[in-house]
Amino acid sequence: MPAPDIRVHENQPVLVEMLDEVSFRSDVLYTNEKGETNAGVQRRTSKIVRNLGPGLERILQPKEVVLYAMPARSPLSVLEQFTATLWTAMLAACVVVVTDQRILFFPVKRNGKWRESVRAVAWGDLEEVKPIGLLIKNVAFKARDGAKVTFTNVRSGDGKKIRAITSALLPGAAGEQTSAHGMVQLCPDCSAVLAPGNYECPNCGLIFKNEKTMIVRSILLPGGGYFYTGHPLVAIFPAIVEAIFLLDVVVILLVGFSSPKAAPELVHGILILGVFWALETGITILHCRRFVREFIPLRLKAR
């Protein structure tokens, strides 16, 4: 792995400090892409690290040092982007944390607090980190297993900053691949690698929310999928829409029983409502599947 004391900016000496319980490099975390100390950058990155404090304290390895932290959005498919609309920021908000050993990806809430899920990729498993774009940048992470993941809505300054960090650290990690060869999902309690589709940690036994329960709740309860995955604000609108659908069906059935001659029209109305309900429920399942596959623990163990 890269040397822990490697200099990222030639105009800044290496300086390791503590922020709460987290070790960090102030010569990187508090400076802009040119290595210049910047009060705005310091305020923003300090707030990010403090908000992620519980997650960083659980996930960071002994002697692992945080270099930088920046907000971004996790990759969304075209269909997810089209159906999410104004919810996109809440659906995909994350923080990218760069350390001297790896890059960590933390899904976060609207207030920047950790959602108790984390992915990671070691420097030795990265082939390329490439900022793309002008004013608002995307950052593409290409792993040695061939997988490429692009995080979006990165500030221009953050994009340039991660380019500077990558230029300094990536060469020193060449030839030091891990057995994963790419990005992995980690248990938020013990940091063990989790297998896709297996919603129980093989190391500590932590149980995670699962797709089957999510689908059942999405079908049977208004907004049930979003409530299950911990997104009550996103759940409100779908819950109202589904409740209206159910109310309409009840009204149609009552009218049908009172006026049998109207049965053909009523069946037609129910079919139309059924199509809209199925579409809305399908969108809910699409979005909530993403959350479940990020491994949401039922309850983290107390520390």
Summary of the structure (lengths in Angstrom):
residues: 303
radius of gyration: 23.1
end to end distance: 29.6
largest distance: 85.4
contacts: 952
relative contact order: 0.11
helix: 45%
strand: 23%
